[in-house]
Amino acid sequence: MVNITLTPEAANQIKKKLAGRDLDLKLMYDIDGCSLSGIPTLRLMDKQERGSDEISVQTNEMPVWVEKSKLIFFDDHLEIDFSEQSHTYQLASAAEILNGRMSLLD
């Protein structure tokens, strides 16, 4: 099972986007066509949009939904951070940066 930590900066930015809205946070691994090289992305989604393959991963701040079939593309321990300079999120593990300029799609 994947373990996700949100930095205080990332959590604050996500909470601002969620303020007053009944939405879930999803970590997607967007695969274009059949290629295995995908792009991790964050997305806010309506609770009704959840698929049967999605599981909730508890973080230090809020649950993050992930497609169970996409877990193989993520390391066991991930961190989501926010860069004030680029106004983007970063997804990293101890071994690598998976996406240094990750969007939060609304």
C-alpha positions as CSV (number, residue, x, y, z in Angstrom):
1,M,0.0,0.0,0.0
2,V,1.3,3.5,-0.8
3,N,1.9,6.0,2.0
4,I,1.4,9.7,1.0
5,T,2.6,12.7,3.0
6,L,1.4,16.2,2.3
7,T,3.7,19.0,3.3
8,P,2.1,21.9,5.1
9,E,2.4,24.1,2.0
10,A,0.7,21.5,-0.2
11,A,-2.0,20.8,2.3
12,N,-2.8,24.6,2.7
13,Q,-3.0,25.1,-1.1
14,I,-5.3,22.1,-1.5
15,K,-7.5,23.1,1.4
16,K,-7.9,26.6,-0.2
17,K,-9.2,24.8,-3.4
18,L,-11.5,22.6,-1.4
19,A,-12.9,25.3,0.8
20,G,-16.7,25.1,0.9
21,R,-16.8,22.4,-1.8
22,D,-17.7,18.7,-1.3
23,L,-14.9,17.3,-3.5
24,D,-12.3,14.6,-3.2
25,L,-8.6,14.8,-4.0
26,K,-7.4,12.2,-6.5
27,L,-3.8,11.3,-7.5
28,M,-4.0,10.2,-11.1
29,Y,-1.4,8.4,-13.2
30,D,-2.4,9.6,-16.7
31,I,-1.4,7.0,-19.3
32,D,-1.7,8.3,-22.9
33,G,-2.8,5.3,-25.0
34,C,-1.0,2.1,-24.3
35,S,2.3,3.7,-23.2
36,L,3.5,2.9,-19.7
37,S,5.2,6.3,-19.3
38,G,2.4,8.3,-17.6
39,I,2.2,11.6,-15.8
40,P,1.1,11.9,-12.2
41,T,-1.5,14.6,-11.7
42,L,-3.7,15.8,-8.9
43,R,-7.4,16.3,-9.6
44,L,-10.4,17.5,-7.6
45,M,-13.4,15.3,-8.3
46,D,-17.0,14.9,-7.3
47,K,-17.6,12.0,-5.0
48,Q,-20.0,10.5,-7.6
49,E,-17.1,10.3,-10.1
50,R,-15.3,7.7,-8.1
51,G,-14.7,4.4,-10.0
52,S,-14.9,1.0,-8.5
53,D,-11.1,0.6,-8.9
54,E,-10.4,3.6,-6.7
55,I,-9.2,3.3,-3.1
56,S,-8.7,5.9,-0.4
57,V,-5.2,6.4,0.9
58,Q,-5.1,8.2,4.2
59,T,-2.4,10.9,4.4
60,N,-1.3,13.1,7.3
61,E,-3.9,15.7,6.2
62,M,-6.8,14.2,4.1
63,P,-7.7,11.2,2.1
64,V,-6.3,10.9,-1.4
65,W,-8.0,8.6,-3.9
66,V,-5.9,6.5,-6.2
67,E,-6.8,3.9,-8.8
68,K,-5.8,0.6,-7.4
69,S,-4.5,-0.6,-10.8
70,K,-2.2,2.4,-11.0
71,L,-0.5,1.8,-7.6
72,I,2.3,-0.2,-9.4
73,F,3.5,3.0,-10.9
74,F,4.1,4.6,-7.5
75,D,6.8,4.0,-4.8
76,D,5.6,2.9,-1.3
77,H,6.3,6.3,0.2
78,L,5.4,9.6,-1.6
79,E,5.4,13.2,-0.7
80,I,3.3,16.0,-2.2
81,D,4.8,19.4,-1.9
82,F,3.9,22.9,-3.3
83,S,6.3,25.4,-4.9
84,E,5.4,29.0,-4.4
85,Q,7.8,30.0,-7.2
86,S,6.1,27.9,-9.9
87,H,2.7,27.6,-8.2
88,T,2.7,23.9,-8.9
89,Y,2.9,20.7,-6.8
90,Q,5.7,18.2,-6.7
91,L,5.3,14.5,-6.3
92,A,8.5,12.8,-5.0
93,S,9.7,9.6,-3.4
94,A,13.0,8.9,-1.7
95,A,14.3,7.6,-5.0
96,E,13.1,10.2,-7.5
97,I,10.9,13.2,-8.4
98,L,7.9,11.7,-10.2
99,N,6.5,15.0,-11.3
100,G,8.2,18.3,-10.5
101,R,5.5,20.5,-11.9
102,M,2.3,18.7,-11.1
103,S,-1.1,20.4,-11.8
104,L,-4.2,20.4,-9.6
105,L,-7.0,20.0,-12.1
106,D,-10.4,21.3,-11.0
